[in-house]
Amino acid sequence: MRKQPGGAKESAGTGADADAEFQAFMAARWPGLVRTAFLLTGDQFLAEDVAQTALTKVYASWRRVRRADDVDAYVRRVLVNTNAGRFRKRRVPEHLVAAPHDARGYEPHEGIAQRSALMTALGTLPARQRAVVVLRYWEDLSEREVAAVLGCSQGTVKSQAARALAKLRTDPALGGGFGHGVSDPVKVPTMRKDGE
Amino acid sequence: MNHVSEHDDLHAALGEQVEQLVITASPIEAVMRHGTAVRHRRRLALTSGVAALAVLPVAAVAVFAGGAGTARSGEGQAHAAAGAATSPTHSTSPTSPTSPTSPTSPTSPTSPTKPIMAPTGTFEDREGPVVAPNPHDDYRVVASGTLNGRHWRLVRDRFVYPKDERPSSPGEPNNHLPQSQQGHAGTASCEALGLQWGDRAPGTFPDASSPMTCGTFDQVSGPGTLVENPSTTVGGTLTELAGRVDGTKVATVTLTVGDRGTAPQPITRVSGEDYGYYVFLVDRSVIDGAGRYTLTLRDAAGHVVDVIDPAGPVAGS
């Protein structure tokens, strides 16, 4: 999914106008959000749940959100935070933590479609590194944009991406490629700077 | 090596993964229905008076504001605070420069005009066998105070464990490793953060309640995420709200519940680290009654950096 053209901008209209605008926005963005969420979660059911939850949050604040300079960026941030929130909620026990959650990864629902080596490898990355890979290499965001989504510095994005790629390069399941098949491996790229 | 081409190759490889998806119809009706419910709850929170809001900015107010209890903020090894002779002072009177009646930034989702009152409740003692702090763990008292005559401390616990194992909990065979192995291959780290009541050594169980974040050493020690591990822990008639923020970006945290809020509370920094911590103690009825709350993060200039809703706006819907 390449960047999609900018989103709904404010049209000083009624609530009905805002609802119609949101409906159009959601219809256009739903497939892309689910795909991104799938790469973040590795599970289509979870992906749809995360995308739906994110859009619910967006709709609840739509009259404010629609005035944002970049609605898509806002929604993307909500999506990533909603996914991260799945971990946070698991870390909010009412009493003592008996079995601490390991944020390095998570297992998707069982019985879902067979996973590729690439998805398996992505699943071994820490959540933040995985988000960096998805935003940087799937959404094609610049380091600056990824930093804005994740609420961190560009330097952190750069280092997280470098670590993630280094790990993918050495993942035995990928065999130096990205799951296109043995005969047509996709090399793990080294970092490039914005604008390259 | 052609980086651009490789970038595109990875993009294409990721694209292959999502090509297999069969995208269902967008659940527009459910989204709008739940979103509308969220709006209604917000409206209710704003208009229902929240008179029952017996609230509370916390003891942390005094600590964070640099008031009394000075030596209790962000310093030293935890054990230094254990059984401290001087009771960490606590005042329910906010000492921060901004009065809690001051409106928050216009960019805040709500504009609390009433202060959150001091909590009247207390925390129930946790039950269970007493387990001494883990000798391998690095405990630090981030903040402390006294509430309704009871001593509390916000305790941070960092430890290392074999990454292929589940980190042991108190009472289980201990697999925590010496701090000297922090960041070594084959290890992972955790940071637990929670309020501990009473005067036993920090990290003593079951006194300590410690939601935790685990991952690589870099993840745990940061820098990175703006807000990490915001937790809501309920016990007795109190709710504890605590978490870690990126101290290079965030200077204060404000708690807003319905139309009430605290003054911006300076975060507590740990010397030599980028992160800072916040903690609020609230009567349980406050959060339970409103159903949700928000934390407004501001930089040193008072600009809103972010507004977070740790529970998520659809929680409970």
Interface residues (C-beta under 8 A of the other chain):
Chain A: M1 D19 F22 Q23 M26 A27 W30 P31 V34 R35 F38 L39 Q44 E48 Q52 T53 L55 T56 K57 V58 Y59 A60 S61 W62 T82 A84 G85 R88 K89 R91 V92 P93 E94 H95 L96 V97 A98 A99 P100 H101 D102 A103 R104 A113 S116 L118 M119 P126 R128 V134 Y137 W138 D140 L150 G151 C152 S153 T156 S159 Q160 R163 F178 G179 H180 V186 K187 V188 P189 T190 M191 R192 E196
Chain B: M1 H3 V4 E6 H7 D9 L10 H11 A12 A13 L14 G15 E16 Q17 V18 Q20 L21 I23 T24 S26 P27 I28 A30 V31 M32 H34 G35 T36 V38 R39 R42 P109 R126 G128 K163 R166 P167 S169 P170 A188 C190 A192 F205 P206 A208 S209 S210 P211 M212 T213 C214 G215 T216 D218 Q219 P223 G224 T225 L226 V227 N229 P230 S231 T232 T233 V234 G235 D246 K249 D306 P310 G312 P313 V314
